[in-house]
Amino acid sequence: MAWYDEAVFYHIYPLGLTGAPKQNTYSEPEHRLSTLIPWIDHMKKTGFNALYIGPLFESVGHGYETTDYKKLDSRLGTNEDLKNFVDECHKSGIKVIFDGVFNHTGRDFFAFKDIKEKREASAYRDWYCNVNFGGNNEYNDGFSYDNWGGYNLLAKLNQKNPAVKNYICDVIRFWVSEFDVDGIRLDAADVLDFDFMKELRKTANEVKPDFWLMGEVIHGDYIRWVNGETLHSVTNYVLHKALYSGHNDHNYFEIAHTVKRLYEMGGNKTEGLKLYNFADNHDVERIYTKLNNKAHFAPVHILMYTLPGVPSVYYGSEFGIEGKKEKFSDASLRPALSVDDYKDAAENNPCTKLIAALGKIRSEVPALSYGDYCELMLTNRQYAFSRNYNGMQAIVTVNNDDASAPVNVPAACTEYTGMLSGRKVSANGGRLSVELQANSGDIWVSSDSGLKSEAVPVEFTVPEPVRVSETEKAPVPEKCEKTETTVKTESVCAENTDAAEEKNENKKTADEKLDLTKPYEDMTVAELQACILQKMAKNGPVTEQMKKDVDDNIWRDSLLNWVKSFR
């Protein structure tokens, strides 16, 4: 058992939460990170014992175009500020993991600047993939190179180069010795070289007991990344999608099918594939915005906290704030907030009260961290499963209907306590029979399990949506200009335009026969999409939402990685 087995994560995007300028002028440090110290008490009060924070290090704009891995972004402060912040988290019993952006660097990174200056004579010319001094790019460098996602702002590191491996491993050692960090979330892990990740795992095993490596992986066979040689966990985007669409469509079959497939992928063992579960994050719309019925906030989070995996809440979502993904900007997903504006949320905001209660339950019911998973009941609108561990049984029941509903499921014990309702219920004849409120759920724990404290009843009410004021949002540009400071998620320029045009062309020729026999690298966007759908169909039913997800993905690099992830 390690600390992350019982972790409940809070996720902070610091440049957004602190209201830092969108572009870095590399001027004197502004000590904004220190303003987040009051959030530590908020985390503890609402049941979090781990923090994923990032990106943190010196960068051009949004933080994922790193220019110095060993220096806190000057918009956030100094290394001393970061050291103090982590120390304060540790004093409160909160573990901390950083964002590790090791797939690519910004163009202001020392190695890339050296190539620009010395060209063929640079000692770092092999630090990046496919540097071609016979080519050129939109910055008129006089050479071309591989990038991430079609953005030359993000130059792809050559992870097969031993010097690059050594440098990044040294960065990890530095982060541990300098800041005492407890783990790393690897950005763009789905395109990282596997041998490179093995080196990172070796370093993780050396630097600190239970040092955690979690990777950002969108699609694919997660067990390829999560194993004893590479990563401990990856982002569970598959469950993320199922959580909101399964409620919007009143389709618990989608969620249950997803859970069953992932559980089987891990060998039908909880420890086999412990994924990082989330309802939203800094790259996707807020869950409160995505839900057609805001009352589904409750069953969504009950499931996220009780299904196999490690739960995580993105800052502000515990208050029920909204955030819609804009065409040219992710700023509305990453707002500046003041914790003082929410000081009474744990007592008065139904969303916050629920999150705090779930965090408390998670800490007191080890079956939710270590227990097995067994589906007990499944309809479109009701779903129940059990988690069993060392004689303790937790039965989770959820209802996405606007009316109350009866649930009758097999039970291993005789007495249960509803941890969210406070109700005591007897299981007669080996069956637990309860009535669930509309759009609600409960966690029934065997009463002889030695619970540390009494259940605190939670009322399932829906607050008014909290919208971030327009003054806290970055302006949406009317057009996108390619500059050195264009940010990753706000750049839609020629790459977006080309992809959209290619999609339109593909639609025009939809009736033409697609060739799915040729190498993936030679396929068009439409052919890759068709191939992915074909592979999905072999794994189970393909829903309309799954088809839409594939159709909406117009990024060739992403589709290429996605199709290759199937076994």
C-alpha positions in Angstrom: 0.0 0.0 0.0 1.2 3.5 -0.9 -0.1 7.0 -0.1 -1.6 7.3 -3.6 -3.8 4.2 -3.0 -5.9 6.3 -0.6 -5.4 9.6 -2.3 -8.2 12.1 -3.1 -6.8 14.7 -5.4 -7.4 18.4 -5.8 -6.3 19.8 -9.1 -5.0 23.4 -9.5 -3.9 25.2 -12.6 -1.9 27.8 -10.8 -1.5 30.4 -13.6 -5.2 30.6 -13.9 -6.2 30.4 -10.3 -3.8 33.2 -9.3 -4.8 35.4 -12.2 -1.3 35.5 -13.7 -0.8 37.4 -17.0 -1.4 35.2 -20.1 2.1 36.0 -21.4 5.5 35.9 -19.5 7.7 39.0 -19.8 10.4 37.3 -17.8 10.5 40.3 -15.5 10.9 40.4 -11.7 9.1 37.5 -9.9 5.5 38.2 -8.7 4.8 36.1 -5.6 1.4 34.9 -6.7 1.9 31.3 -5.6 1.9 32.4 -2.0 -1.7 33.6 -2.4 -2.7 29.9 -2.8 -1.6 29.0 0.8 -5.2 29.7 2.1 -6.4 27.1 -0.4 -4.5 24.4 1.6 -7.0 24.8 4.5 -9.9 24.6 2.0 -8.5 21.4 0.6 -8.2 19.8 4.0 -11.7 21.0 5.0 -13.2 19.5 1.9 -11.6 16.1 2.2 -8.5 16.2 0.0 -5.2 14.7 0.9 -3.3 15.2 -2.3 -2.7 18.0 -4.8 -1.9 17.9 -8.5 -0.6 21.4 -9.4 0.9 22.6 -12.6 2.3 23.6 -14.9 4.7 25.5 -12.6 8.0 26.2 -14.3 9.2 29.0 -16.4 7.3 29.2 -19.7 6.1 31.5 -22.5 2.4 31.5 -21.9 0.1 28.7 -20.7 2.9 26.8 -19.0 3.3 23.9 -21.4 6.0 25.5 -23.5 8.7 25.2 -20.8 11.8 27.4 -21.0 13.4 26.4 -17.7 12.6 23.2 -15.8 14.4 24.3 -12.7 12.9 27.7 -12.1 9.4 28.5 -10.9 7.5 30.7 -13.5 8.3 34.3 -12.6 4.6 35.1 -12.9 4.1 32.8 -9.8 7.2 33.7 -7.8 10.5 32.2 -6.8 11.8 28.7 -6.1 11.6 29.6 -2.4 7.9 30.3 -2.8 7.3 26.8 -4.3 9.4 25.2 -1.6 7.4 26.9 1.1 4.1 26.0 -0.6 4.9 22.3 -0.8 6.1 22.4 2.8 2.8 23.9 4.0 0.9 21.2 2.1 3.0 18.5 3.7 2.3 20.0 7.2 -1.4 19.6 6.5 -1.0 16.0 5.4 -1.4 16.8 1.7 0.9 15.1 -0.9 1.9 17.2 -3.9 2.6 16.2 -7.5 3.8 18.5 -10.3 3.1 18.7 -14.0 6.1 17.2 -15.9 6.1 18.5 -19.5 8.8 16.3 -20.9 7.5 15.6 -24.4 8.4 19.0 -25.7 9.9 22.3 -24.8 9.2 25.9 -25.7 11.4 27.7 -28.2 13.1 29.7 -25.4 14.5 26.6 -23.8 18.3 26.8 -23.7 18.9 23.8 -26.0 16.6 25.1 -28.7 18.1 28.6 -28.5 21.5 27.0 -29.0 20.4 25.3 -32.2 19.0 28.6 -33.5 22.3 30.3 -32.8 24.8 27.6 -33.8 22.8 25.5 -36.3 24.7 22.5 -37.4 27.5 23.2 -34.9 25.1 23.0 -31.9 25.8 20.3 -29.3 22.0 20.1 -28.9 21.0 19.5 -32.5 20.0 15.9 -31.6 18.0 16.9 -28.6 15.0 17.4 -30.8 13.3 15.1 -33.3 14.1 15.4 -37.0 15.9 18.7 -37.0 16.4 19.5 -40.7 18.6 22.4 -41.7 17.4 22.1 -45.2 13.9 23.0 -44.2 12.2 26.1 -42.6 9.1 27.0 -40.6 6.8 29.9 -40.0 9.3 31.5 -37.7 11.9 31.5 -40.5 14.4 29.7 -38.4 16.1 28.2 -41.5 15.4 24.7 -40.2 12.4 22.5 -39.4 11.7 20.0 -36.6 9.0 17.8 -35.2 6.5 19.4 -32.8 3.5 18.4 -30.6 0.1 18.6 -32.1 1.1 20.6 -35.1 2.4 23.6 -33.1 6.0 24.6 -33.8 5.8 26.6 -30.6 6.2 23.2 -28.9 9.4 21.5 -30.1 9.4 17.7 -29.6 12.3 16.4 -27.6 14.2 13.4 -28.8 13.5 11.0 -25.9 15.7 8.3 -27.4 18.8 10.5 -27.0 20.6 9.4 -23.8 21.5 13.0 -23.0 17.9 14.1 -23.0 17.0 11.1 -20.8 19.7 12.0 -18.4 18.7 15.6 -18.3 15.0 14.9 -17.6 15.9 12.4 -14.9 18.2 15.0 -13.3 15.2 17.4 -13.4 13.2 14.9 -11.4 16.0 14.5 -8.9 16.2 18.3 -8.6 12.4 18.6 -8.0 12.7 16.1 -5.2 15.8 17.5 -3.5 14.7 21.2 -4.0 10.9 21.0 -3.4 10.3 17.6 -1.9 7.7 16.8 -4.5 5.8 13.4 -4.1 5.1 12.6 -7.8 4.7 13.8 -11.3 1.8 13.9 -13.8 3.4 13.4 -17.2 1.9 15.7 -19.9 1.2 14.0 -23.2 2.2 10.6 -21.9 0.3 9.0 -24.8 3.1 10.1 -27.2 6.1 9.6 -24.9 8.6 7.0 -25.9 8.1 3.8 -23.8 11.9 3.3 -23.1 12.0 6.9 -22.0 9.1 6.3 -19.5 11.0 3.2 -18.2 14.0 5.5 -17.4 11.6 7.9 -15.6 10.2 5.0 -13.6 13.7 3.8 -12.6 14.4 7.3 -11.4 11.1 7.5 -9.5 12.0 4.3 -7.7 15.3 5.8 -6.6 14.4 9.3 -5.5 11.7 8.7 -2.9 9.6 5.9 -1.5 6.2 5.7 -3.2 7.1 8.4 -5.7 4.1 8.4 -8.1 4.1 8.7 -11.9 0.8 9.4 -13.5 0.4 10.0 -17.2 -1.9 12.0 -19.4 -3.4 9.4 -21.8 -6.5 10.2 -23.7 -7.5 6.9 -25.5 -6.2 3.4 -25.7 -5.3 0.2 -23.9 -4.3 1.8 -20.6 -2.5 -1.3 -19.4 0.2 -0.5 -22.0 1.2 2.5 -19.9 0.3 1.3 -16.4 2.6 -1.5 -15.3 5.6 -2.3 -13.2 8.1 -0.8 -15.7 6.5 2.5 -16.8 3.7 4.4 -15.0 1.7 3.8 -11.8 -1.5 5.4 -13.3 -2.9 7.4 -16.2 -5.8 9.8 -16.7 -9.1 7.9 -17.1 -10.6 9.9 -20.0 -12.8 6.9 -20.9 -14.6 7.0 -17.6 -14.7 10.9 -17.7 -16.7 10.7 -20.9 -18.9 7.9 -19.7 -19.8 9.8 -16.5 -21.3 12.8 -18.2 -22.8 11.2 -21.2 -24.1 8.3 -19.2 -26.1 10.8 -17.2 -27.1 13.1 -20.0 -28.4 10.1 -22.0 -29.9 8.3 -18.9 -27.7 5.4 -19.8 -26.0 3.7 -16.9 -25.1 0.8 -19.3 -22.4 3.0 -20.8 -20.8 3.7 -17.4 -21.1 0.1 -16.3 -19.7 -1.2 -19.6 -16.8 1.2 -19.3 -16.0 0.1 -15.7 -16.3 -3.6 -16.5 -13.9 -3.2 -19.5 -11.3 -1.3 -17.5 -11.6 -3.7 -14.5 -11.0 -6.6 -16.9 -8.1 -4.8 -18.4 -6.5 -4.8 -15.0 -7.0 -8.5 -14.6 -10.2 -8.1 -12.5 -8.1 -6.8 -9.6 -8.4 -3.3 -8.1 -4.6 -3.0 -7.9 -4.3 -4.1 -11.5 -5.2 -0.8 -13.1 -5.7 2.1 -10.6 -6.6 5.0 -12.8 -6.9 8.7 -12.1 -10.6 9.5 -12.2 -12.0 12.9 -12.9 -15.2 14.7 -13.9 -13.4 17.7 -15.4 -10.0 19.3 -15.7 -8.1 22.3 -17.2 -8.6 21.0 -20.7 -12.3 20.1 -20.8 -15.6 21.9 -19.9 -16.7 22.0 -16.3 -18.9 19.1 -15.3 -21.6 21.5 -14.2 -21.7 23.0 -17.7 -21.7 19.6 -19.4 -24.6 18.1 -17.4 -28.1 18.6 -19.0 -29.6 18.1 -15.6 -27.6 19.9 -12.9 -29.0 17.6 -10.3 -26.8 14.8 -11.8 -23.8 16.5 -10.2 -24.5 14.3 -7.1 -24.6 10.8 -8.8 -21.7 11.7 -11.0 -19.5 12.5 -8.1 -20.7 9.6 -5.9 -19.6 7.3 -8.7 -16.3 9.1 -9.2 -15.5 8.7 -5.5 -16.5 5.1 -5.2 -15.6 3.3 -8.5 -12.1 1.7 -8.7 -9.5 4.4 -9.2 -8.2 7.6 -7.6 -10.7 10.5 -7.5 -9.8 14.0 -8.4 -11.7 17.4 -8.4 -10.6 20.4 -10.4 -10.5 23.6 -8.5 -13.8 25.5 -8.4 -15.9 22.5 -9.5 -16.6 21.7 -5.9 -18.5 24.9 -5.8 -20.5 24.1 -8.9 -18.9 26.8 -11.1 -19.5 26.7 -14.9 -16.8 26.8 -17.6 -17.5 26.5 -21.3 -14.7 25.7 -23.8 -14.4 28.6 -26.2 -13.4 28.3 -29.9 -10.2 30.3 -29.4 -9.5 30.1 -25.7 -9.5 27.8 -22.6 -9.4 30.8 -20.3 -13.0 30.2 -19.0 -11.8 26.8 -17.9 -9.0 28.3 -15.9 -10.4 31.3 -14.0 -8.9 33.3 -11.2 -10.8 32.6 -7.9 -10.5 33.9 -4.4 -11.1 31.3 -1.7 -12.5 34.0 0.5 -15.5 34.2 -1.8 -16.3 30.6 -0.9 -15.5 30.6 2.8 -19.0 29.3 3.8 -19.3 26.9 0.9 -18.7 23.8 2.9 -21.7 24.7 5.1 -24.0 26.3 2.5 -23.2 25.1 -1.0 -24.8 21.7 -1.8 -22.0 20.8 -4.2 -19.3 21.6 -1.7 -21.1 19.8 1.1 -21.4 16.7 -1.1 -17.7 16.8 -2.1 -16.6 17.3 1.6 -18.8 14.4 2.7 -17.5 12.1 -0.1 -13.9 12.9 0.9 -14.7 12.0 4.5 -16.3 8.8 3.5 -13.4 7.9 1.3 -11.0 8.3 4.1 -13.0 6.2 6.5 -14.1 3.3 4.2 -10.9 1.5 3.0 -13.1 -0.8 0.8 -13.5 2.2 -1.6 -9.7 2.4 -2.0 -8.8 -1.3 -1.9 -12.0 -3.3 -2.4 -12.9 -5.5 -5.4 -15.7 -4.4 -7.8 -18.9 -6.4 -8.4 -21.9 -5.2 -10.4 -25.1 -5.9 -8.5 -27.8 -4.1 -10.5 -28.0 -2.3 -13.8 -30.8 -0.4 -15.6 -30.7 2.7 -17.7 -31.5 4.8 -14.6 -30.3 2.8 -11.6 -27.0 1.2 -11.0 -25.5 -0.6 -8.0 -22.2 -2.3 -7.2 -20.3 -3.5 -4.2 -16.7 -3.0 -3.0 -15.5 -5.7 -0.6 -12.3 -5.6 1.5 -11.2 -7.4 4.6 -14.7 -8.2 5.7 -16.0 -4.7 5.0 -18.7 -4.3 2.3 -19.7 -1.0 0.7 -22.7 -1.1 -1.6 -23.0 1.9 -3.9 -26.4 2.8 -5.3 -27.2 5.7 -7.7 -30.3 6.9 -9.5 -30.3 9.3 -12.4 -34.1 9.5 -12.7 -36.2 12.5 -11.8 -38.4 10.2 -9.7 -37.4 8.1 -6.7 -36.7 4.5 -7.4 -36.5 1.2 -5.4 -33.3 -0.8 -5.4 -33.0 -4.4 -4.3 -29.6 -6.0 -4.4 -27.7 -9.0 -2.8 -25.9 -8.1 0.4 -23.3 -10.0 2.3 -24.0 -8.4 5.8 -27.1 -7.9 7.9 -26.9 -4.2 8.8 -25.9 -1.2 6.7 -25.5 2.5 7.3 -26.2 4.9 4.5 -23.1 7.2 4.6 -24.9 10.0 2.8 -28.4 9.6 4.1 -27.6 8.5 7.7 -30.2 5.8 7.4 -29.7 2.4 9.2 -31.1 -0.5 7.1 -31.4 -4.2 7.7 -30.7 -6.6 4.9 -33.4 -9.3 5.0 -32.8 -12.7 3.4 -29.5 -11.6 2.1 -31.0 -8.6 0.2 -30.6 -4.9 0.7 -33.8 -3.1 -0.3 -33.8 0.7 -0.3 -35.7 3.6 -1.9 -33.4 6.1 -3.6 -34.3 9.8 -4.0 -34.5 11.3 -7.4 -31.1 12.1 -8.9 -29.2 10.9 -5.9 -27.3 8.0 -4.5 -25.9 6.5 -1.3 -23.0 4.5 0.0 -24.2 1.7 2.2 -21.4 0.4 4.5 -21.8 -2.7 6.7 -22.5 -1.5 10.2 -20.0 -3.9 11.8 -17.1 -2.5 9.8 -15.8 -0.4 12.6 -16.6 3.0 11.1 -14.7 5.8 12.8 -17.6 8.3 13.0 -21.3 8.7 12.4 -22.6 9.4 8.9 -23.5 13.1 8.2 -26.7 13.3 6.1 -26.4 15.3 2.9 -29.4 17.0 1.2 -29.5 16.5 -2.6 -30.4 20.0 -3.8 -29.2 21.8 -6.9 -27.5 25.3 -6.4 -27.7 28.0 -9.0 -24.9 27.7 -11.4 -21.9 29.8 -10.5 -20.5 31.6 -13.5 -17.1 33.2 -13.5 -17.4 36.9 -14.2 -16.4 38.1 -17.6 -13.6 40.3 -16.1 -11.9 37.1 -14.9 -11.8 35.7 -18.4 -9.1 36.3 -21.0 -10.6 38.0 -24.1 -11.4 35.7 -27.0 -9.3 36.9 -29.9 -11.0 37.6 -33.2 -8.2 36.0 -35.1 -5.1 34.0 -34.3 -1.7 35.3 -35.1 1.3 33.0 -35.0 3.8 34.5 -32.6 6.5 33.2 -30.2 3.9 33.7 -27.4 0.9 32.0 -28.9 -0.3 29.5 -26.4 -0.9 25.8 -26.9 -4.6 25.7 -26.3 -5.3 29.1 -27.8 -3.5 28.5 -31.1 -5.9 27.4 -33.8 -4.2 29.2 -36.7 -3.3 27.2 -39.8 -3.2 23.9 -38.1 -6.8 24.2 -37.0 -7.9 25.6 -40.3 -6.1 22.9 -42.3 -7.7 20.2 -40.1 -11.1 21.7 -40.4 -10.8 22.0 -44.2 -9.5 18.4 -44.4 -12.5 17.3 -42.4 -14.9 19.1 -44.7 -13.2 17.6 -47.7 -13.5 14.2 -46.2 -17.2 14.8 -45.7 -17.6 15.8 -49.3 -16.1 12.4 -50.3 -17.8 10.4 -47.7 -19.3 8.1 -50.3 -16.0 7.2 -51.7 -14.5 3.9 -50.6 -12.0 4.3 -47.7 -8.9 2.2 -47.7 -8.4 0.8 -44.2 -5.7 -1.7 -45.3 -2.9 0.8 -45.9 -0.4 1.8 -43.1 -1.9 4.2 -40.5 0.7 6.8 -41.4 -0.7 7.0 -44.9 -4.4 7.2 -43.9 -6.5 10.4 -44.2 -8.3 11.8 -41.2 -11.5 10.1 -42.4 -9.8 6.8 -42.8 -8.3 7.0 -39.3 -11.7 7.8 -37.9 -13.3 4.9 -39.7 -10.5 2.5 -38.5 -11.0 3.6 -34.9 -14.7 3.0 -35.0 -14.1 -0.4 -36.6 -11.7 -1.3 -33.7 -14.2 0.1 -31.1 -16.9 -2.2 -32.5 -14.8 -5.2 -31.8 -14.6 -4.2 -28.1 -18.3 -3.7 -27.6 -21.3 -1.6 -28.6 -20.5 1.8 -30.2 -22.8 4.5 -28.9 -23.8 7.6 -30.7 -21.7 9.7 -28.3 -18.7 7.5 -29.1 -19.2 8.1 -32.8 -19.5 11.8 -32.1 -16.2 11.8 -30.1 -14.4 10.2 -33.0 -16.0 12.5 -35.6 -15.2 15.6 -33.6 -11.5 14.6 -33.4 -10.0 16.2 -36.5 -6.4 16.1 -35.3 -4.4 13.7 -37.4 -1.6 13.2 -34.8 -4.2 12.5 -32.1 -6.1 10.0 -34.3 -2.9 8.3 -35.2 -2.0 7.7 -31.6 -5.5 6.7 -30.8 -5.7 4.0 -33.5 -2.3 2.6 -32.6 -3.4 2.2 -29.0 -5.8 -0.6 -29.8 -4.4 -4.1 -29.4 
